[in-house]
Amino acid sequence: MIRIDGDFENGGATISVRKTKGGRIELYIDCDRPQALGDNTTVVSATLPSDKARELLSKLVRETPWLQQGLAMQRVEQLLTEGTGPADW
C-alpha cells in the first residue's frame, strides 16, 4: 500500500495493488475528499486479470494530473533513498 499526498488544500489517495493466488490483480484506490480521479470517481475497487488492471490503472493515472505528480514524486524519493544499484557509479 502506498500513500500519495496532494497539496496542502487537497487530500491525496491510498493505493493498494496486489496479486492474488490465482494471478489476478486486486486494485484499490481511495481518494481523500475533496480529491477525485479524472473521471470524478473517489474510490476504485476491482479484481481483474493483469492486462485489464494495467489498462485501468494506466487510464486513471493518465486522466488524473495530481496522481501523476504524486506518483512521480514518490519515485524520485525512492530513487534518492535507494539509488538504482551499486554498479551505476
C-alpha positions as CSV (number, residue, x, y, z in Angstrom):
1,M,0.0,0.0,0.0
2,I,1.3,3.5,-0.8
3,R,0.1,6.9,0.2
4,I,0.0,9.7,-2.4
5,D,-0.2,13.1,-0.8
6,G,-1.9,16.0,-2.5
7,D,-1.2,19.7,-1.9
8,F,-2.0,21.4,1.4
9,E,-5.6,22.2,0.5
10,N,-6.4,18.9,-1.1
11,G,-6.2,15.4,0.1
12,G,-4.4,12.6,-1.6
13,A,-5.0,8.9,-2.1
14,T,-4.3,5.5,-0.7
15,I,-3.4,2.9,-3.3
16,S,-3.1,-0.8,-2.9
17,V,-2.2,-3.2,-5.8
18,R,-1.6,-6.9,-5.0
19,K,-1.5,-10.1,-7.0
20,T,-3.9,-12.8,-5.8
21,K,-3.0,-16.5,-5.6
22,G,-5.0,-17.0,-8.9
23,G,-2.8,-14.5,-10.7
24,R,-5.4,-11.7,-10.8
25,I,-4.7,-8.2,-9.6
26,E,-6.6,-6.6,-6.7
27,L,-6.6,-2.8,-7.2
28,Y,-7.9,-0.4,-4.6
29,I,-7.7,3.4,-4.7
30,D,-9.3,5.6,-2.1
31,C,-9.1,9.4,-2.6
32,D,-9.4,11.8,0.3
33,R,-12.1,14.4,-0.1
34,P,-12.2,16.7,-2.0
35,Q,-9.7,14.9,-4.3
36,A,-11.1,12.7,-7.1
37,L,-9.7,10.8,-10.0
38,G,-10.0,12.2,-13.6
39,D,-13.5,10.7,-14.0
40,N,-14.6,12.1,-10.7
41,T,-14.5,8.7,-9.0
42,T,-13.3,8.8,-5.4
43,V,-13.0,5.0,-4.8
44,V,-11.9,2.2,-7.2
45,S,-12.0,-1.4,-6.0
46,A,-11.6,-4.2,-8.6
47,T,-10.1,-7.6,-9.0
48,L,-9.0,-8.0,-12.6
49,P,-6.8,-10.0,-14.9
50,S,-3.3,-8.4,-15.1
51,D,-3.7,-6.8,-18.5
52,K,-7.1,-5.3,-17.6
53,A,-5.7,-4.0,-14.2
54,R,-2.7,-2.4,-16.1
55,E,-5.1,-0.8,-18.5
56,L,-7.4,0.6,-15.8
57,L,-4.6,1.9,-13.6
58,S,-2.8,3.5,-16.6
59,K,-6.1,5.2,-17.7
60,L,-6.7,6.5,-14.2
61,V,-3.2,7.9,-13.9
62,R,-3.3,9.5,-17.4
63,E,-6.5,11.2,-16.6
64,T,-5.5,12.5,-13.1
65,P,-2.7,15.1,-13.1
66,W,-2.4,15.2,-9.3
67,L,-1.9,11.4,-9.2
68,Q,0.7,11.6,-11.9
69,Q,2.6,14.2,-9.9
70,G,2.3,12.3,-6.7
71,L,3.5,9.0,-8.2
72,A,6.4,10.8,-9.9
73,M,7.5,12.5,-6.7
74,Q,7.3,9.2,-4.8
75,R,9.5,7.6,-7.4
76,V,12.0,10.5,-7.1
77,E,12.2,10.0,-3.4
78,Q,12.6,6.3,-3.8
79,L,15.5,6.8,-6.3
80,L,17.2,9.3,-4.0
81,T,16.8,6.9,-1.0
82,E,17.6,3.6,-2.6
83,G,19.5,4.5,-5.8
84,T,19.3,2.3,-8.8
85,G,22.0,-0.2,-7.9
86,P,25.7,-0.5,-6.9
87,A,27.0,-0.7,-10.5
88,D,25.8,2.7,-11.5
89,W,28.8,4.7,-10.4
